[in-house]
Structure formats: C-alpha cells, structure tokens
Amino acid sequence: MIAFLVGERGGGVGRFLDEIGDDFKVIGIEDLESLEDGSAVVFNGYFPDVDVEKLKFPAFFFFHGLRALSRRKILTGFDINPINIMKLEKFKGWVRKFRDWLAPSFSMAYACKKFYGIEPLVVHLGLDFRKLKKIENSKRERALLWVGRRAWIKGLDRFIKLVDMTGFEGWVVGVEGIDRKNLKFFGRVEDLAGFYSRAYAVVLSSYFESFSITTLEALYYKTPVLTLKSSGGPWEILQMLGLYHYGFENLEDMAWAIKRGIEEVEANLDYFSIKRAKERLKQALRTLVTQTV
C-alpha cells in the first residue's frame, strides 16, 4: 500500500491530492506511525521533525514547489542572507535523505537539480475535467483574468503592470484588494468557471510554477492562457499541447499580442486527464518501490 502524506492542502496540488484519494491512501502526519508493514509513503510537504532515515518503509518526496528558497535566490540564483542560507541548507539536508523524488514537470525537475542537487522523476499531474462546470454560449468580455494567492512568486505585480499596458480590465481572483478604474479584486469565489468562460484570456504571470492546474482549467473553457517562457510549469504545458504562440519573452510582447487580438483555443487535454495522470503516477511509484527492494 502506498500512502500520500500531506499537511495543509491548497491550490492545484490540493485539488490533485483530493482526486487521487480513491486510488491512494491520503494520510496526515498523525497517521504515519500506524502504517502497516509493506507500505511506502510519498511526502507532499516539508515535515522537518520526521527523521526520514529511521522510517521502517520506503519514503519518497514529491516536489510541488520551491521550498526554503528566498526571492533573491529564485530570481538571481544566489543569496547573501545567512538566515536564508541556513534555511535552505537545513531543507536540503532533510530532503536528500529520501529514497527518491518526484516532480510534476521537467521545469520543476530542473529547478530541483539547480537548487537542491537532486534529480527527481517527472510525473505530470492531471485534472478530472468531468467535474468542471459546463458552460455554453458565454460571452467574452474585454477582461484579463488572474487566479492565484497572495504570494510574490505568483506575479500579481506583473499582471497589474500588464493590465495598465493593454488598457483591458483586470480581474483578480483569489486575492482581496482595493478596486480601481481598470482593476477589480474578487477574493475567493465559488463560480470560478464563470470567470474562465467570460475572460478574454487568462494570464499566468508567475515568477515560477511547478505545474499549473489553472492552465488546464482555463483551456477546458477554451480560454487562451498567456504566460512568460520563464514561468516553468504553465509554459511547459502549453508547449506539450502545441500552443507555442501563447508563451512570451516579456510583458511587452504579451501586451502587443493581446491588443492585436487572440482567438479562443481548442486543445486536446486527454494527456492531462485524471485517469492518465493516475496511470503515470502508479507506474512511477511501482518503478521506485521496485528499485528500493
């Protein structure tokens, strides 16, 4: 039996973990010691109090994002703050004790090698598109949509700059703020499908994403997803789907494309279905567990 150890669930990772619950046992830290003999566990999060080397079963780590890294380190590749350096070294020492590692994209795998000296096995995530709300004949509005949380790495500052450059209205979902003439903050919403289906385009302005469930959701509603080529996961997904023209070198090129005009998109999302994602995950874990025997 393979268990997935999770802490706080949130965002796309939380969605994915919820959807694999029928095929894998999802546990909390309090359940770790009660796992039966012959089990294996996949850590989805940082649990520094767990002595990985003393676990009685194979343990693997799934990198869902960049951990213990400062903004300076991510953007420039170096850091001079001793506190940040200490946090990174502590995490590296802990995570290197696992039998093996997983990453949801080649972009994340490259970052793991660069920052942690680790080469994880890549397993692309997926989404159960059958659970998404179906919307027909929705009218597109002259608005750009940003979906995320209040964290600098999500690039809300870039999105606001892009809105000003294009003259379009900007919709910010997931973060509360003060509205202004061309920018509206909606906070957390129940009907995200309505925003996807009405937006002119979804903008992934993140400085880095390990994957992007938002990209898959938007494409399901035929909404163009625009991102920078430095974004990691979103750009990787677009390339895999042949949507190369939706990746940009900078905000200026993106703004020019928006003002010129962007059409709705038709994408074959079968590879990213939850069924195929589970198959990939099962195969990867079978391989890793077999290697540890």
N, C-alpha and C positions, 0 to 999 in steps of 0.2 A: 504494500500500500504506500502510495506517495502522497504526502501531506504538504499543503502550502501554508507556511507560517506568515501571518500578516499582522501588522499593527493597525494604525489608522488607515482607513480606506478613503480614497478621494480621487477625483478626476477620472481620466480614462483608465488608469491602472485599476482603480476600484471597480469600475464597470466590468473590466475583463475578468477580474477575480470573482465577481458575482456570477458571471456567466459560465465559468468553468466548474462551478460548485457541484454540478451533477456528476461530473467525471472524476473530480479530485476532492479530497477532504481538505477543507479550509479550516485552519485552527488558529487560536490565539496563543500567546506566549505561555499562558497558564496550562495549556494542554500539551506542551512539548514533552514533559517527562512521562506522560501517560501513554505515549505512542507504543504500539505493540511491536514485538520482535519482528524483524524483517522489513520494517518500514524505512522510508527515506523521506527527507524533508527538504523543501525548497524555501529558503528565506526570501521574503519580499519586504525588505526593510532592514534597518540598522538596529541590532539588539546588542549593544556593547557589553552587557552584563552576562551574555551567554558565552561560555568557554567552548568554542567550536571544537577544539581538539579533544574534549572529554565526552562528546556526544557518542552514543553507542550505535549510531546508524549513520549511513551516508548523508552528508549535508551539502547542499548546493546553494548558490546565491544568484538571485535574478536581479540584475541591474535595471531598474526602471527610471533612473535619472542620475544626475551628477550629485554625489554626496561629499560632504566635508570639503567642498571647494568654494573659495571666495569668488566674488565677481571679478576681481583683478586676475585671479588665476585662470578663470574661464576665458576672459577676453584677451589676455596678453600672454598667458602661458607661464607666468611667474608670479611670485608673491614675496614681499619682504616683511610682512607682519608675522612675528614669531608665534602669536596665538593661532593664526590661521594655519601656519605650517605645522604646528603641533597637532591640531585637529585632523589635518589631512594624514599625517604620519600615523596617528592612532587608528584611524579608519583603515588605512592601507594594511597595517599590521594585523588587524582583525579579519578583514575580508580575504586576505591571502591564505588564511587557514582552511578555507573550504576545499572540498574535493575538486570542484569545478564550478563554472559560472555560466550564466545565460544572459543574453541581451536581446531586446526587442527589435533591433535594427543594426545594420552594418555601421551606421553613424555612431551609435552608442558603443559598439564593439571597438571602433577606432578610438573613441574617447577613453575607454577603459584602458586600452594599451598605452595611450599617451599619458594619462594622469595617474593610473594605478599600477601599470606594468603587468596587466592581466589581459589574456586573450579569451573572451567568452565565446560560447557557441551561440549563433544567431537564430532566434525563433521569432518570426514576425507575429504580432498579435492579430486579433480579428474582432469582429463585431457581429452580433446577431441582428442582422438587418430586418428580420421578421418582426422584431419587437418595436421597430421605429414606427411612429405615427405616419399614416399615409395621408398625403395632402394633394388634392387635384386642383388645377386651374388657379393657382395662387399668382397674384400679380406682383412682379418685381418692382421694387422701389429704388429710388436713387440713393441707396444707403450701403455703406460698407459695414460688415459685421465682424466684431472681435469677441471671442469667447475665451475666458480664462479666469485666473485668480490673481490676487494682489501679491505678485512676486516679480522682482525686477527682471528675472530671466524670461518672463512671458512677453516682454517687449511692448507694454502698453504705451510707453513714451514714443516708440516708433510709430505705433498706429495713430496716435493723436497727430503726430507730425505729418503722416501720410494724408489724413483727412484734410488738414489745412492745405496741403499741396494740391489736392484734387478738386476741392470745392464740393465734394459729396458730403452727405450727412454720415456721421459715425455712430454706430450702435455698439455700446459696451455692455456685454452680458457676463455676469459672474462677479462683478466689482461694483460697489456703490461709489457715487461721486456727485459732484455738483454739475448739473446740466449747463450747457452754454448754447449759443446760437446753432452751431452745427454738430454738437456732440451730446448724446443722450446716454445716461447711465441707468441700467435697468436692474442691477443687482442680480440675485439669483432668481431664476424664472422657472415656471413649471412647463410652459409650452415653448421649448427651445425649437421644436420643429417649425413653428410658425415664423420664427426669425430666420431660420435657414431658408425656408421656401420663399420669403419675401425679399431677402437681401440681394443686392446686385452682385456681391462677391463676399466671400469670407477671407479675411486677412490673417495669416499666421505670421506675426511679426516677432516671434520669439528669438532670443539670442541662441537658444538651443532647446531642442525637444528630443527625447529618446525615441519617441514614436509620436503618433497623433491620431487619437480616436476622433477628434473634431474634424480632421480632414476626411475621414471615412463617412462621418455623418453628413457633412455638407455635400459631398459628392453623391450620396444617396439621393439627395433632393435636387441633383443636377446643378448645384450652385458652384460656380468656379471658386477654386481655392488658390489664393495667391500667397507666395512665400518667398523669402530670400534663400538663395542657394546655401547660405551658411546656417540654416535653421536645423539641419540634421534630419530627424525623422520625417517631417512633412515633405521635404524636398525628395527624400528617398522614395516615399510612397508615390508621389507624382511621377517620378522617373519610371518606377515599376509599371505604372499604368500608361506610360507613353505621353504624359501631359507635360512635356518639357517646357512648353511655352508659358507655363504658369510659375516658373521659377525665375527670379531676378537677381542681378548682382547687387543692386542698391535700390533705395526707395524712389529715387528719381526715375529709374527705368520702370518701376512698378506704377508710379503715378501717371507716367506717359501712356502706358498700356491701358490703364483704367479710363483715362479721358478719351483715348482713341476708340474704345469700345470692346467689350468682352462678351462672348456668347455663352449660353448655357452649355453644360458639359454632359456628355454621355460616357460613362466609364463602366467597364466590366469589373465588378467588385468581387467576383467569385473567389479569387485567391485569398481575400481578406474576410471571407465568411467565417463565422464562429466554428462551423463544422471543420473546415480545413485548418483553422488555427489550432484546434484541439488535436487534430491528427499530427500536425507538426510538433506540437508540444509533447505528445505521448511518445513519438518516435525519438525525439531528442533525449527525453528522460530515460527511455529504455537503453539508449546508447550510453548515457552517462552512468547509469546504475550498473550496467554490464561491465563497464570499464573498471568499476571500483571493486568488483567481486574478486 
